[in-house]
Amino acid sequence: MSRGSVTNSSSSATIQFFRGTDEPAVPEIRLTRSRDGRTGQAFFSFEQPEALMNPEQMGEITGMILIDEEGELITREVKARFVNGSPSAIEAIYTWKTEIDFQRFMRFAQRYADSHGLGYSQTGEQQN
């Protein structure tokens, strides 16, 4: 299965748990928004991410950095999920508090989908 190629490097977007190291695992992302649409959260779930596969780096993940041509979005709400004592996933939450922040996140999400040859759909969005 081909992931597609990026023809314009300025439109690429990536996610990092360690500054300077892109995470190759592609997350499942779910969005929730308040009824007025101003606030909300994006829930990221990375199954078997490379960031957890390097034991000497365990415990050093202090956040998730979303990087694109506009800059960085950072969240510190990151935790590892364990199965039978072994790390199996990383879960992170990115929260926005204004419509401007939401639009910025959505531009990142579109660039990330484009960079990784992914489809994008708003049908899964839930209202609180």
C-alpha positions in Angstrom: 0.0 0.0 0.0 1.4 3.3 -1.0 1.3 6.2 1.3 1.7 8.8 -1.4 4.5 11.2 -2.0 4.8 14.8 -0.8 5.4 17.0 -3.8 5.9 20.2 -1.8 8.1 19.9 1.3 6.6 23.1 2.8 3.2 21.3 3.2 4.7 18.4 5.2 3.7 17.9 8.8 5.1 15.6 11.5 4.6 14.5 15.1 7.5 14.1 17.6 7.8 12.9 21.1 11.6 13.5 21.2 12.7 16.8 19.6 14.3 16.2 16.3 12.9 12.6 15.9 9.8 12.1 13.8 7.4 9.4 15.0 6.6 7.1 12.1 3.5 5.5 13.7 0.4 7.2 12.4 -2.2 7.8 15.2 -5.9 7.4 15.3 -7.3 10.9 16.1 -10.7 11.7 17.5 -12.1 15.2 18.0 -14.6 16.5 20.4 -15.9 20.1 20.6 -18.1 22.1 22.9 -21.6 23.0 21.7 -20.5 26.5 20.8 -17.5 25.1 18.9 -15.0 27.3 20.7 -13.3 24.7 22.9 -12.4 21.1 22.3 -9.9 18.3 22.3 -8.1 16.0 19.9 -7.4 12.5 21.3 -4.4 10.8 19.7 -3.7 7.1 20.0 -0.5 5.6 18.7 -0.4 1.8 18.7 3.2 0.4 18.9 4.9 3.7 18.4 8.6 3.8 17.8 9.0 6.2 20.7 8.2 3.3 23.1 10.4 0.7 21.4 13.7 2.2 22.6 14.0 1.2 26.3 16.8 3.6 27.2 14.4 6.5 26.3 11.5 5.3 28.5 10.3 7.9 30.9 11.7 10.8 28.8 8.6 11.5 26.9 7.3 14.8 28.3 5.1 15.9 25.5 3.9 15.7 21.9 5.0 18.2 19.3 2.9 18.8 16.2 5.1 20.5 13.6 4.2 22.0 10.3 5.1 25.0 8.1 3.3 27.4 10.6 5.3 26.2 13.6 4.6 24.0 16.5 1.6 23.0 18.6 2.7 21.3 21.9 0.8 19.3 24.5 2.1 17.9 27.8 -0.9 15.6 28.2 0.8 12.4 27.1 0.8 8.9 28.7 1.9 5.4 27.9 -0.6 2.5 27.9 0.8 -0.9 29.1 -0.4 -4.4 28.3 1.0 -7.2 30.5 3.7 -4.8 31.8 5.0 -3.9 28.4 4.4 -0.5 26.7 2.0 -0.8 23.9 0.6 2.6 23.0 1.0 6.3 23.6 -2.2 8.4 24.2 -2.1 12.2 24.0 -4.7 15.0 24.2 -4.3 18.3 22.5 -6.8 21.0 23.8 -7.9 24.2 22.2 -9.7 27.0 23.8 -10.6 29.4 20.9 -11.9 29.1 17.4 -8.6 30.4 16.1 -6.7 27.6 18.0 -9.2 25.1 16.5 -8.6 26.4 13.0 -4.8 26.2 13.5 -5.1 22.6 14.7 -7.3 21.7 11.7 -4.7 23.2 9.3 -2.0 21.0 11.0 -4.4 17.9 10.7 -4.9 18.5 7.0 -1.2 18.9 6.3 -0.4 15.8 8.4 -3.0 13.8 6.4 -1.7 15.1 3.1 2.0 14.4 4.1 1.2 10.8 5.1 -1.1 10.0 2.2 -4.1 9.7 4.5 -7.8 10.4 4.0 -9.5 13.0 6.1 -13.1 13.0 7.2 -15.1 15.2 9.6 -17.9 12.7 10.0 -16.5 11.2 13.3 -16.6 14.6 15.1 -18.6 14.5 18.3 -20.4 17.4 20.0 -20.3 17.6 23.8 
